[in-house]
Structures are given as structure tokens and as C-alpha cells.
């Protein structure tokens, strides 16, 4: 890569601290898997991690591994192994790349953190708030390892959450407790749960502040930065290390704003990314936009780890609300209102919808939403076809053409 490209992406200094924290997290999991000194719970990324931590489990998030497989570009070589086992190429490529990784015994965790492989679970815990695929994903390991699979089945397409919805979800959370007591060897401790939930709440409010710094013009960070720096909010929430990390990151971003330091030099255009990242193309996309003096300042994806209801006095209601008031769970009307508010808050000039082939639940461009939002907000958009992990489904030429078409639309506006 040339000198110009290297300068186009501005390094965030806090990244070094984040890498140390993530390294320590994975090494602790690896030690527990080798020695059995701690119980390990697998948990879907927007699931009841706080409840698991309150029982002393180390918590591993398979979707985080899926993203690592995508960003390392290993996924497309591993997916065929899952396909051969009977998993369709049309289902979640996080699932198929992770299952393929397990079947072939190949993972970037070996080189990055010296791990023997993914840590074997003592219990598998899901929440279907994202999709049914996460339940089927963990069911694979239930059969492989003969360990318990428990979880929460969340309703979808919700407008407002009713009391009946919440009571049902709270009951499902509480129903997990006997199994977690048996496996952990610990009795449920409400005070400990409150401590963990309170830490997650502080973490999530700090993460909200990180993302909110991009309302400043010029923005001190990009969506592509956000996909990396959300790591602690995903895998370390409920732990003080995550809170400390975001305090450090916020200081750096505030200093950037005070000094007028832009993530993209000469920022002219501000874009919104709706949908999943194309993990194997993060750097390429960051360079493409910066070359056009365009900054992708906000996204639905990164905001998925803002859980304000965790501030509730009742930790069970806080978890139930947080993991059900997600964008992905909500009705089309709710999503349109949410996006319109985001466009206004971040002063958005244009929208990129990513139609991810294997992730229909995170592709919000298939039922007329882009057209409706453009009519009501006057914000232009383009749609790119691709996938979160399977780069065989992504066209470099089509994506570049669409990105450049959006820039041209803005140039043609009076």
C-alpha cells in the first residue's frame, strides 16, 4: 500500500489498548478451555451475557468469531465444509464460516492469540432476537459436544413492547436460572446480577457517547472505525475493563473534535450505512470513501450495542427491554422513524444500503423502505449487493459503481 493510502486512514491511538484487552479476553478463554479452571458459556451477541457473568461464567460470543473469520478473509474457504455437512449456502455466513472453521480445525484465533481453537462450551445460550439461525448455529455444537442448549425466543416485528411481551421475556430469562445454577455450581445472586447489569449500562452509555462524537462536523471517526472499536461493548460488557476502554477512547475523540481533526480529511459528504459490514472489505471501503472526501459517520449496526434500558431498577426488565427493543426486532414503521431521526441527528447526505445475501434480517432494502424514506427525508440512497462474510457474493465493480453514483447524485444537487 502506498504512502497516500496509509495516511488516508487515521489511526486511533486507543486501538493499542483495545488489542491488549481483547488479547487478554481470548487468552483467558483458552486457559479455561485447556485447564477447566472456569466454566465457559457461549452466548449469542445480543443475548443475556449479564446473567451468565453473574454466575461466574467466562462468556464467548460466536458471532464475534464469525466477524473475525470474515475480516481475515478465511470465511470463503471454510464455508464449503459446512455446506458439505448440509448447511445451505443461503443461510447466515457467520454460521457456515464458523461451522466450517470447526470442521476443518482452522481459525485466525490460533495465530492472533495462540489459541488451540475455539473454546469448548459448558453451556450454549441463545436469543433469537436477531434470527432463528443463531439457535440452529448453537444447536450444531449441542450435538457435537452433548452440552445443554438453552435460550430465549423473542417475538419479531414489534411496534411498542406491551406488558405481556415483557412479562413473557422476563419469565424466559428467569427460566434459565436453574440450568445455570446446576452447571456453574453457584446459587443465583440477585445483587451480583445488579452489579453486572450496572456495569453493562455504564459501558453502553459510554459507547453511545463514542458514536455520538460523529455528530460533530467533521467527524472524528468513521463507521469502519466503529466496527472495530465496538469489540469491547460486544464481548466485555459487564466488566470494568470495557468501561475503562471507552473512557480512554472518548478522551481521544473529544480531543480530535477540539483540535478539528477529521477522520476523513476535507470531509465533504456524510453517509449512513444501513446493514451489515462487508467484513473482508472494511479497509477497501474506508479508502474508497476517504478518496472521495466522504465519511460514513453512522450506522444501525454499531448502534445495536446501545442498551439504555439496562439502567432499569429491575435487572430482568432491563435485560428483557434491552434485548427486545433492538432495531432488528422492530416493525417497519418503527425502523423508518428511527432511521429518519438518525439521518437528521448525524446530518446525513446519503445512505448506503447493504443487501447481504445470507443475512435477510439485517437487510432493510427488500420491502420498499429505501424508496419510502427518500420520499419523506429527501436523502438519496444506493444499494450494494454483497454479504457479511462470503466474498463470492460481492462484486467489487458493482459496489464501486454504486458508491460513485451516490457521490455524483450529491454533486448534481442544487
C-alpha positions in Angstrom: 0.0 0.0 0.0 1.3 3.4 -0.9 2.0 6.3 1.5 -1.1 8.2 0.4 -3.3 5.2 1.2 -1.7 4.7 4.6 -2.3 8.4 5.5 -6.0 8.2 4.3 -6.9 6.0 7.3 -6.1 7.8 10.6 -5.0 5.5 13.4 -6.9 5.8 16.6 -4.3 5.6 19.4 -6.6 3.8 21.8 -6.5 0.8 19.4 -3.4 -0.5 21.2 -5.2 -0.7 24.5 -8.2 -2.4 22.8 -5.9 -5.1 21.3 -4.4 -5.8 24.8 -7.9 -6.2 26.3 -9.1 -8.4 23.5 -6.0 -10.5 23.7 -6.4 -11.0 27.5 -10.0 -11.9 26.9 -9.2 -14.7 24.4 -6.2 -16.0 26.4 -8.4 -16.3 29.5 -10.9 -18.3 27.5 -8.1 -20.5 26.1 -6.7 -21.2 29.5 -10.1 -22.1 30.8 -10.7 -24.5 27.9 -7.3 -26.2 28.5 -7.4 -26.4 32.3 -11.1 -26.4 33.2 -10.5 -23.8 35.8 -13.5 -21.8 34.8 -16.9 -22.7 33.2 -17.5 -21.3 29.7 -20.8 -20.2 28.3 -21.3 -19.4 24.7 -23.8 -16.6 24.1 -25.3 -15.0 21.0 -24.0 -11.4 20.8 -27.2 -9.7 21.7 -28.1 -12.2 24.4 -28.2 -12.3 28.3 -24.5 -12.0 28.8 -25.1 -10.2 32.1 -26.9 -13.2 33.6 -24.1 -15.5 32.6 -21.4 -13.3 34.1 -23.3 -13.1 37.3 -22.8 -16.9 37.7 -19.1 -16.6 37.1 -19.1 -17.9 33.5 -16.5 -16.8 31.0 -18.6 -15.7 28.1 -17.7 -16.4 24.5 -19.6 -14.9 21.5 -19.6 -17.0 18.3 -20.7 -14.0 16.2 -17.5 -12.3 17.2 -15.6 -15.2 15.8 -17.8 -15.1 12.7 -16.7 -11.4 12.1 -13.1 -12.3 12.6 -13.4 -15.1 10.0 -14.9 -12.5 7.6 -12.3 -9.8 8.2 -9.4 -12.3 7.9 -11.0 -13.5 4.6 -10.8 -17.1 5.7 -14.6 -17.5 5.6 -15.0 -18.3 1.9 -12.5 -21.2 2.2 -14.3 -22.6 5.2 -18.0 -22.2 4.2 -17.9 -25.2 1.8 -17.1 -27.5 4.7 -20.4 -26.5 6.3 -22.2 -26.7 3.0 -21.0 -30.3 2.7 -22.4 -31.1 6.1 -25.8 -30.0 4.9 -25.9 -26.3 5.8 -27.3 -24.3 2.9 -25.1 -21.6 1.2 -28.2 -19.3 1.6 -28.2 -19.2 5.4 -26.1 -17.0 7.7 -22.5 -17.0 6.5 -21.4 -16.3 10.1 -22.9 -19.7 10.9 -21.4 -21.5 7.9 -18.0 -20.0 8.2 -17.9 -20.8 11.9 -19.1 -24.4 11.5 -16.6 -24.8 8.6 -13.9 -23.4 10.8 -14.7 -26.0 13.5 -14.9 -28.9 11.0 -11.6 -28.0 9.4 -9.8 -27.1 12.6 -8.8 -23.7 11.2 -9.3 -20.3 12.9 -7.4 -17.0 13.0 -7.6 -17.2 16.8 -4.6 -19.6 16.6 -2.2 -17.1 15.0 -3.7 -13.9 16.6 -3.9 -15.2 20.2 -2.1 -18.5 20.3 -5.3 -20.4 21.0 -5.7 -24.1 20.3 -9.1 -23.4 18.7 -12.5 -22.1 19.8 -13.1 -22.8 23.5 -15.5 -25.7 24.2 -18.7 -24.6 25.9 -20.2 -25.9 29.1 -23.5 -24.4 28.2 -24.9 -22.8 25.0 -27.2 -19.8 25.4 -29.1 -18.1 22.5 -31.5 -15.3 21.9 -33.5 -15.4 18.7 -33.9 -11.6 18.6 -31.6 -11.5 15.6 -32.8 -14.5 13.7 -33.5 -18.2 14.0 -30.1 -19.0 12.6 -28.4 -18.3 15.9 -30.4 -21.1 17.6 -29.6 -23.6 14.8 -26.0 -22.5 15.0 -25.6 -23.3 18.6 -27.7 -26.5 18.1 -24.8 -27.8 15.9 -22.4 -27.6 18.9 -25.1 -29.1 21.2 -25.0 -32.2 19.1 -21.2 -32.1 18.7 -20.4 -31.7 22.3 -23.5 -33.0 24.1 -23.9 -29.9 26.2 -27.1 -28.1 27.2 -28.7 -25.6 24.9 -31.0 -23.1 26.5 -32.2 -19.7 25.5 -34.8 -17.0 24.8 -37.3 -16.9 21.9 -38.0 -13.3 21.1 -41.1 -12.1 19.1 -40.3 -10.2 15.9 -41.8 -7.2 14.0 -42.7 -5.4 17.2 -44.0 -1.9 17.4 -44.3 -0.9 21.0 -43.5 -3.6 23.6 -46.5 -4.5 25.7 -46.5 -5.6 29.3 -47.4 -9.1 28.1 -44.3 -9.1 25.9 -42.1 -8.0 28.7 -43.6 -10.4 31.3 -43.1 -13.3 28.9 -39.5 -12.4 28.2 -38.7 -11.8 31.8 -40.1 -15.3 32.6 -37.9 -16.8 29.9 -34.8 -15.1 31.4 -35.7 -16.4 34.9 -36.3 -19.9 33.5 -32.6 -20.1 32.5 -31.5 -19.8 36.2 -31.9 -23.5 37.4 -29.8 -24.8 34.5 -27.1 -22.1 35.0 -27.1 -22.9 38.8 -26.5 -26.6 38.0 -23.7 -26.1 35.5 -21.9 -23.3 37.4 -22.3 -24.8 40.9 -23.4 -21.4 42.2 -26.7 -20.2 43.5 -28.3 -17.3 41.8 -27.2 -13.9 43.4 -29.5 -11.0 42.6 -27.1 -8.4 44.0 -24.3 -9.8 41.8 -26.6 -9.6 38.7 -27.4 -6.0 39.6 -23.7 -5.2 39.7 -23.0 -6.8 36.3 -26.0 -5.1 34.7 -25.0 -1.7 36.1 -21.5 -2.2 34.6 -23.1 -3.1 31.2 -25.2 0.0 31.4 -22.2 2.3 32.1 -20.4 0.6 29.2 -23.3 1.1 26.8 -23.7 4.7 27.7 -20.0 5.3 27.1 -20.3 3.5 23.7 -23.3 5.8 22.9 -21.1 8.7 23.6 -18.4 7.3 21.3 -20.8 7.0 18.4 -22.4 10.4 19.2 -19.0 12.1 18.7 -19.6 11.6 15.0 -22.4 14.2 15.0 -19.5 16.7 15.1 -18.6 18.1 11.7 -16.0 16.9 10.7 -16.5 13.5 12.3 -13.6 12.2 14.4 -14.3 8.6 13.4 -16.0 6.5 10.7 -18.4 3.6 10.6 -15.4 1.5 9.7 -13.6 2.5 12.9 -16.8 1.8 14.8 -17.0 -1.8 13.6 -13.6 -2.4 15.2 -14.0 -0.4 18.4 -17.3 -1.9 19.2 -15.4 -5.1 20.2 -15.3 -4.4 24.0 -19.1 -3.5 24.0 -19.8 -6.9 22.5 -17.5 -9.3 24.4 -16.5 -7.4 27.6 -19.8 -5.6 28.6 -20.4 -6.2 32.3 -16.7 -6.0 33.1 -14.9 -2.8 34.3 -12.3 -3.2 31.5 -14.9 -2.3 28.9 -15.9 0.9 30.8 -12.2 2.0 31.2 -11.5 1.4 27.5 -14.4 3.7 26.3 -13.4 6.4 28.8 -9.9 6.4 27.2 -11.4 6.3 23.6 -13.8 9.2 24.4 -11.0 11.4 25.6 -9.1 10.9 22.4 -12.2 11.6 20.2 -13.1 14.7 22.2 -9.5 15.9 21.7 -9.9 15.3 18.0 -13.0 17.4 17.9 -11.4 20.1 19.9 -8.5 20.2 17.6 -10.6 19.9 14.4 -9.0 16.6 13.5 -11.2 14.8 10.9 -11.3 11.1 10.4 -11.5 11.9 6.7 -9.5 15.0 5.6 -11.6 17.6 3.8 -14.9 15.9 4.7 -17.5 17.0 2.2 -20.2 14.3 2.4 -21.6 12.4 5.3 -23.1 8.9 4.7 -25.2 6.4 6.7 -24.5 2.7 6.4 -27.6 0.6 6.8 -27.0 -3.1 7.2 -24.1 -5.4 8.0 -20.5 -4.6 7.2 -18.7 -6.4 4.4 -16.1 -7.7 6.8 -13.5 -8.6 4.2 -13.7 -5.2 2.6 -13.6 -2.8 5.6 -10.2 -1.2 4.7 -11.0 -1.1 1.0 -14.3 0.7 1.7 -12.7 3.1 4.1 -10.1 4.0 1.5 -12.7 4.3 -1.3 -14.8 6.8 0.7 -11.9 8.8 2.0 -10.7 9.2 -1.5 -14.0 10.9 -2.3 -13.8 13.1 0.8 -16.8 11.2 2.1 -17.2 10.0 5.7 -19.6 7.2 6.7 -20.4 8.7 10.1 -23.2 6.5 11.4 -24.9 3.1 11.1 -27.6 1.0 12.5 -25.2 -1.9 13.1 -22.9 -0.1 15.5 -25.8 1.3 17.4 -27.1 -2.2 18.1 -25.0 -2.3 21.3 -26.6 0.7 22.9 -28.8 -0.8 25.7 -30.2 2.1 27.6 -32.9 0.1 29.4 -30.2 -1.7 31.3 -30.5 1.4 33.6 -33.8 0.0 34.9 -34.0 -0.7 38.7 -35.2 -4.3 37.8 -32.3 -6.1 36.1 -34.6 -8.6 34.5 -36.8 -6.0 33.0 -33.7 -4.1 31.9 -32.3 -7.1 30.1 -35.7 -8.0 28.5 -36.2 -4.5 27.2 -32.6 -4.1 26.0 -32.5 -7.3 24.0 -36.0 -6.7 22.6 -36.0 -3.0 21.8 -33.4 -3.7 19.1 -33.8 -2.2 15.7 -33.8 -5.7 14.1 -36.7 -6.8 16.2 -39.0 -3.9 15.4 -41.7 -3.1 12.9 -41.2 -1.4 9.6 -42.9 1.8 10.9 -40.6 1.9 13.9 -37.5 1.3 11.7 -38.4 4.1 9.3 -38.9 6.6 12.2 -35.6 5.5 13.8 -33.7 5.9 10.5 -35.2 9.3 9.8 -34.2 10.5 13.2 -30.6 9.2 12.7 -30.4 10.9 9.3 -31.3 14.2 11.0 -29.0 13.7 14.1 -25.9 13.0 12.0 -26.7 15.5 9.2 -26.7 12.7 6.6 -26.2 13.5 2.9 -26.7 10.0 1.5 -27.4 6.4 2.5 -25.8 3.1 1.6 -28.0 0.0 2.0 -26.1 -3.3 2.1 -28.3 -6.1 0.8 -26.4 -9.0 2.4 -27.3 -12.2 0.6 -27.2 -14.5 3.7 -28.5 -12.0 6.2 -32.0 -11.0 5.3 -32.9 -9.9 8.8 -30.2 -7.2 8.7 -31.0 -6.2 5.1 -33.7 -3.5 5.2 -33.8 -2.7 1.5 -36.0 -5.5 0.2 -39.5 -4.2 1.0 -39.5 -0.7 -0.3 -38.0 1.1 2.7 -35.3 3.0 0.8 -37.9 4.5 -1.5 -40.3 5.4 1.3 -37.5 7.1 3.3 -36.2 9.0 0.4 -39.7 10.4 -0.3 -40.0 11.6 3.3 -36.5 12.7 4.0 -35.1 13.7 0.6 -31.9 11.8 1.4 -30.6 9.9 -1.7 -29.5 6.3 -1.5 -27.8 3.4 -3.3 -27.9 -0.3 -2.6 -24.9 -2.6 -2.9 -25.3 -6.4 -3.1 -22.9 -8.5 -1.1 -22.6 -10.4 2.1 -21.1 -10.1 5.6 -18.6 -13.0 5.1 -19.0 -14.7 1.8 -17.0 -12.5 -0.7 -18.0 -14.8 -3.5 -21.4 -12.9 -3.3 -19.7 -9.5 -3.5 -18.9 -7.6 -6.7 -16.1 -5.0 -6.4 -17.1 -3.3 -9.6 -20.8 -3.1 -8.7 -20.1 -1.7 -5.3 -17.6 0.9 -6.6 -20.1 2.0 -9.3 -22.9 2.4 -6.7 -20.7 4.4 -4.3 -19.6 6.7 -7.1 -23.2 7.1 -8.3 -24.1 8.4 -4.8 -21.3 10.9 -4.9 -22.5 12.0 -8.4 -26.1 12.4 -7.1 -24.8 14.8 -4.4 -22.7 16.8 -6.9 -25.8 17.2 -9.1 -28.0 18.6 -6.3 -28.5 22.4 -6.4 
